[in-house]
């Protein structure tokens, strides 16, 4: 959470900071601020609301925009309400040090008491203001350089951080440090300028040469000098490894779409093709997943697998459980990362733990992965963001390569995760001889047809618009599914709550009669996943139960299903596909339904309230 941006060079910093903040808004958008440095002075502006509100405030206050050095921040509140005072950058008591921070300083309270006793005062409720003043205290007390004070302070704090700090009287030096929260440095033209950001997509227009700071590292950036990378703990010099970014600018633009979420929903057929193109070679019957191929023995011999994730990635994990149990006969447990860490989990050396994360930065998932590794497990990652923390920590893994996902509600990363889980399940089935040749050939054929079938499913958008028009003002929705469709019901409900703020619950269809049925009346739309499978008649029974209580049924069913037409209020007919792959199709109308309802309710679809794209705090 929170987005950090900075610039040190020869260009006008203002536009770089503001445009960069707009690209980082997916990380938090409750308040924002910038500081520009010019002639050993700085100009600061902070405001509640979005970056567009910050721009308006800057112009109404006629802020001096001079300066080729600056810091900016977009916030997702952890300590203290979203308001102008709690917004970053934060300034030390003497007005000398200006700092931005992403993360949480867990022992901020004890440090604050110590500083109060030493005459310091605080304007905000943030842990960041505590840290910048601790740095100031140590700098004065030890008569040390800023660099030294930052190092000593960071060795005192408990928690996570990425910080950027500048001293007013010496603004041509910027110090950055990282533990837990991401921060990267773009090396600009002739190595004479530096871009700083939580996510390099915000400086992609200027440079593709990036240094990702690692945990426990700090870097001293000086104008016109080579960067100086060091270990926080002992000040040891480290050689920087500069990487070349492969992202294309088009991938982070909305193009013809009003919202990134819609663009990302429509990208799914292409992503599926891309993922399969580099991994599935049907004519040779080969599935290529490097991280699995090189650990064949572990995957072949394992007696169980645990999958750990949060949110939408957790729903994909439940689908993974179903696939792996069905195709490979391996027992699978799925855990919420946040619960896993605190339950003293039983993990044996060489147990397989799979962690799934779009961002690769989710703090809970990262902590779970570290715990699993500590206990000797073999940890395999499925991540989207290349070079992310989770991708770096795992023993082996695979990228979904779905491209940058900017809409806060996950869509394309979910389908990409399922495709990878399908490939993994078939591959393990072949290793373990639980998937025979004719079955795998059937599955490959089905996989080959998915992209085109998703394209056809997307054509249902107009029908979903009509359905949304009827129900967008309703207050509650229920989503029901059985078997592999239950996680899809959970995902449909999550999408609706996230972006339209309608209360929605996903439930296993048969569980409905054990409680939720009490909620059903003529004001309750129930979305039922009712494609043809072994449970079809059971699901039809559930639909009858809903209709008997005057509920409204929106059924996701297969083409040419006349039976369901007779009882459901609305039927969304999707193409036929084998049941274990059908989540890839059934989720599409649910994504579109949530989008259309949120659109009609005039919500900010890409930046829903209270949410942030990557949850980097526990
Ligand atoms: C839902 C959503 C969140 C994320 C969750 C995990 O639309 O976006 O629930 O799925 O925060 O994020 P990752 O996958 O980045 O670990």
Boltz pocket constraint, residues with backbone or C-beta under 6 A from the ligand:
constraints:
  - pocket:
      binder: B
      contacts: [[A, 310], [A, 311], [A, 312], [A, 313], [A, 314], [A, 356], [A, 357], [A, 358], [A, 359], [A, 360], [A, 361], [A, 362], [A, 365], [A, 408], [A, 409], [A, 410], [A, 411], [A, 494], [A, 495], [A, 498], [A, 612], [A, 613], [A, 614], [A, 615]]
      max_distance: 6.0
